[in-house]
Amino acid sequence: MRSSRRSLLATFLSLPFIDAMHSAASAQGMQQLPLTAACDDREAATLEREAGPFFKPSSPLSRDLFLDSPGGAQITVAGFVLDNRCRPLPGSFVEIWHADEHGEYDQESFRLRGHQFTDARGRWWFHTIVPALYPGRTRHFHFKVQRSGGSVLTTQLFFPNEARNATDRIFHETLLMEMKNTNEGMFGQFNFVI
């Protein structure tokens, strides 16, 4: 039996920081929450990637983007913002934008665009849709991440097991999300290190 996206997110949000970073957590019986690797003494910073031509400033404060595209396959993307010593960074800015289920970016308004600030434990999450492929690119999300008073990290996150990953010049394996299929859609996790 598959667990739900909501139960995986609830498990993720209920874990103490140490447990989320060093152990696999149970969600609905024996189901395991997908987690990134445990932190070492020093973590390598998340790689930068270009913003691309579709970035638009002043996105709304919103984590529920799936309502913008009700025909898309739902996904919850979640993680932590950490410093290079694996300490959570509360109050960090996290912004997402991506293509819709047809591979199109909204340039007229703010469909599938939003930002938020990490909570007291450095956690962020968005409910959105799986972006479609479009010519020349593999499936991806765009992100901007900034700790309070720090510089902005612009990057992209990628889906595992995509055939186009091998031919996308921007793709890098360290930017792969850990994915879990659920009975309500996908759940992906990635921790930004800035």
C-alpha positions as CSV (number, residue, x, y, z in Angstrom):
1,M,0.0,0.0,0.0
2,R,1.4,3.4,-1.0
3,S,1.4,6.2,1.5
4,S,0.0,9.6,0.5
5,R,1.8,12.8,-0.3
6,R,0.0,14.4,2.7
7,S,1.2,11.7,5.1
8,L,4.8,12.0,3.8
9,L,4.7,15.7,4.2
10,A,3.1,15.4,7.7
11,T,5.9,12.9,8.7
12,F,8.5,15.3,7.3
13,L,7.1,18.2,9.2
14,S,6.8,16.3,12.5
15,L,10.3,15.0,12.5
16,P,12.9,16.7,14.7
17,F,15.7,18.1,12.6
18,I,18.2,15.5,13.7
19,D,15.9,12.6,12.8
20,A,15.2,14.1,9.4
21,M,18.8,14.4,8.6
22,H,20.2,11.1,10.0
23,S,17.5,8.4,9.8
24,A,14.7,7.1,7.7
25,A,11.3,7.9,9.2
26,S,8.2,5.8,9.1
27,A,5.0,7.1,7.4
28,Q,1.8,5.0,7.6
29,G,3.2,1.8,8.9
30,M,6.2,0.5,7.1
31,Q,6.4,3.2,4.3
32,Q,9.7,5.1,4.4
33,L,10.0,8.8,3.9
34,P,12.6,9.6,1.1
35,L,15.5,11.5,2.7
36,T,18.7,13.0,1.5
37,A,22.0,11.7,2.7
38,A,23.0,12.4,6.2
39,C,25.1,15.5,6.8
40,D,28.9,15.2,7.1
41,D,30.9,17.7,9.1
42,R,30.9,20.1,6.1
43,E,28.4,19.9,3.3
44,A,29.2,21.1,-0.2
45,A,27.2,24.1,-1.3
46,T,24.3,23.4,-3.7
47,L,25.4,24.0,-7.3
48,E,24.3,27.2,-9.1
49,R,22.5,27.0,-12.4
50,E,21.1,29.7,-14.6
51,A,17.7,31.2,-14.0
52,G,16.7,30.8,-17.7
53,P,14.6,33.2,-19.7
54,F,11.4,32.7,-17.9
55,F,12.2,34.1,-14.4
56,K,9.8,36.8,-13.3
57,P,10.4,38.8,-10.1
58,S,7.9,39.5,-7.3
59,S,6.2,36.1,-7.1
60,P,3.4,35.8,-4.6
61,L,3.9,34.4,-1.1
62,S,2.3,30.9,-1.7
63,R,3.2,27.3,-1.3
64,D,0.0,25.8,-2.9
65,L,0.6,26.2,-6.6
66,F,-1.2,23.1,-7.9
67,L,-4.5,25.1,-8.0
68,D,-3.0,27.1,-10.9
69,S,-3.0,24.0,-13.0
70,P,-5.6,21.5,-11.9
71,G,-5.0,19.2,-14.9
72,G,-1.4,18.5,-13.9
73,A,0.0,15.6,-12.0
74,Q,0.4,16.7,-8.4
75,I,3.7,16.7,-6.5
76,T,4.9,18.0,-3.2
77,V,8.5,19.1,-3.1
78,A,10.1,19.6,0.4
79,G,13.4,20.0,2.1
80,F,15.6,22.0,4.4
81,V,17.8,25.1,3.8
82,L,21.1,24.4,5.6
83,D,24.5,26.0,6.0
84,N,27.6,24.1,5.1
85,R,27.8,22.7,8.6
86,C,24.4,21.2,8.2
87,R,22.7,23.7,10.5
88,P,19.1,24.7,9.5
89,L,18.6,28.3,8.3
90,P,15.2,29.5,9.5
91,G,13.7,32.5,7.8
92,S,15.4,31.7,4.5
93,F,13.7,32.8,1.2
94,V,12.8,30.0,-1.2
95,E,11.2,30.7,-4.6
96,I,10.1,28.3,-7.2
97,W,8.9,28.6,-10.8
98,H,8.4,26.0,-13.5
99,A,6.6,25.0,-16.7
100,D,3.0,23.7,-16.7
101,E,1.7,20.3,-17.8
102,H,2.1,21.5,-21.4
103,G,5.7,22.7,-21.1
104,E,4.7,26.4,-21.1
105,Y,5.7,29.1,-18.7
106,D,3.2,31.7,-17.7
107,Q,4.7,35.2,-18.5
108,E,1.4,37.1,-18.1
109,S,0.7,36.4,-14.4
110,F,2.1,34.2,-11.7
111,R,0.8,30.7,-12.5
112,L,3.2,28.1,-11.0
113,R,5.3,30.7,-9.3
114,G,5.6,31.4,-5.6
115,H,7.9,31.9,-2.7
116,Q,7.9,31.3,1.0
117,F,10.3,31.5,4.0
118,T,11.7,28.5,5.9
119,D,10.1,27.7,9.2
120,A,12.0,27.6,12.6
121,R,13.6,24.3,11.6
122,G,14.7,25.5,8.2
123,R,12.0,23.5,6.3
124,W,10.3,24.5,3.1
125,W,7.7,22.8,0.9
126,F,5.5,23.5,-2.1
127,H,2.5,21.7,-3.4
128,T,2.6,22.0,-7.2
129,I,2.5,19.9,-10.4
130,V,5.0,17.9,-12.3
131,P,6.3,20.1,-15.1
132,A,6.1,18.8,-18.7
133,L,9.1,18.3,-20.9
134,Y,9.7,20.9,-23.6
135,P,12.2,21.1,-26.5
136,G,15.9,21.1,-25.4
137,R,15.3,20.5,-21.7
138,T,14.8,17.7,-19.2
139,R,12.1,17.9,-16.6
140,H,13.1,20.5,-13.9
141,F,12.1,23.1,-11.3
142,H,13.8,26.5,-11.0
143,F,14.7,27.8,-7.5
144,K,16.1,30.9,-5.9
145,V,17.2,30.5,-2.3
146,Q,18.6,33.1,0.1
147,R,19.5,33.0,3.7
148,S,18.9,36.2,5.7
149,G,21.6,38.7,4.7
150,G,23.2,36.2,2.3
151,S,23.6,36.1,-1.4
152,V,21.0,34.5,-3.7
153,L,21.5,30.9,-4.9
154,T,19.9,30.4,-8.3
155,T,19.6,26.7,-9.3
156,Q,17.5,24.0,-10.8
157,L,16.3,20.7,-9.4
158,F,15.9,17.6,-11.6
159,F,13.9,14.4,-11.6
160,P,15.7,11.0,-11.5
161,N,15.4,8.5,-14.3
162,E,14.6,11.0,-17.0
163,A,16.0,10.0,-20.4
164,R,16.7,13.7,-21.2
165,N,18.9,14.2,-18.2
166,A,21.8,12.7,-20.2
167,T,21.5,15.3,-22.9
168,D,20.6,18.5,-20.9
169,R,23.6,20.7,-20.7
170,I,22.4,22.2,-17.4
171,F,21.6,18.9,-15.6
172,H,23.9,17.8,-12.8
173,E,23.4,14.6,-10.7
174,T,23.9,16.5,-7.4
175,L,20.7,18.4,-8.2
176,L,18.5,15.3,-8.4
177,M,15.5,15.2,-6.0
178,E,14.8,12.0,-4.1
179,M,11.4,10.9,-5.3
180,K,8.6,8.8,-3.9
181,N,5.4,7.8,-5.7
182,T,2.3,8.0,-3.5
183,N,-1.4,7.3,-4.1
184,E,-1.9,11.1,-4.4
185,G,1.0,11.9,-6.7
186,M,4.7,12.4,-6.2
187,F,6.7,13.5,-3.2
188,G,10.2,14.9,-3.8
189,Q,12.9,16.0,-1.3
190,F,16.0,18.1,-1.7
191,N,18.1,20.0,0.9
192,F,19.7,23.3,-0.2
193,V,23.1,24.0,1.3
194,I,24.0,27.7,1.1
